[in-house]
Amino acid sequence: MKHYISEIADVLRETASSPKGLNCQEAERRLGENGKNKLVEGEKDSLLKRFFQQMADPMIIILVAAALISAVTTMYSNSLGGETEGFAEVFIILFVVIVNAVLGVYQENKAEKALLALQEMASSTSKVLRDGKICVIKSEDIVVGDVVVLEAGDAVPADGRIIESNSLKIEEAALTGESVAVDKFIDVLYLREQSDISLGDRKNMVYMGSTVVYGRGLVVVTATGMATEVGKIADAIHKAKESLTPLQIKLAQLSHVLTWLVLGICALIFGIGLIRAGSFTTEIILDSFMLAVSLAVAAIPEGLVAVVTIVLSVGV
């Protein structure tokens, strides 16, 4: 139901409420049935888990494997009296991998902070009509059908249809980007030739996260928690964290192609090295293997993952 194009009587009927609000028993029943009026937080992974999740990229896996193999072969070569220069390459590879993982975790934290900012927009207590009397309750205990009393300085605790307005003005910048306070009224809106009315033009509605800057009003609650407009934004942020951008999808495809291509070429080079040597001594096998590992490290653009992560971090 589009409450902004409905008469007040129809909205009250749809929410099973009245201008005097709900009775306490009915409010408790609805709270138990529909849950708290708050944004739902997704399960948070530990920092350590997030750190290792950043290394799931095939190119990163190859770099880590190459670093480990290079370290082992360098240690073996050193035990035979070889040089120690090989460790420099190991440290550089591991440094790039660690920096990439740290930047990835930082990017995720910025997205979570955006969600927390939305949660903080909701007020902690609100004034509602219960049994015809004004009561101060926790905003998270508000249910659909509650009649909320709004006055200057109040944060709007839920989405609702205005049923009484005395020079009511609401600041909705957090939702619409409009810094100028909006005059609110109780009149029905009409679609005319439009298929819908934009959020900023629904002047007979109020939304969670907005603030009363002037006047007074009564609002019947039509949506709470994740069903509010702010809740939809929070849900979009959750989904945005879980889904990949087109660029990330293309990079993942490139990573898989590069992975198999590099492994195939390295195996070919390793085999050619052994065939050309004509023998299979430990030294020859080790030299051929190190040549293949060096090729793998050189072929993989280890800086690509880090650069993409930095760009995405700056863009959040």
Order of alpha helices (4+ residues) and beta strands (2+ residues): alpha-alpha-alpha-alpha-alpha-beta-beta-beta-beta-alpha-beta-beta-beta-alpha-alpha-alpha-alpha
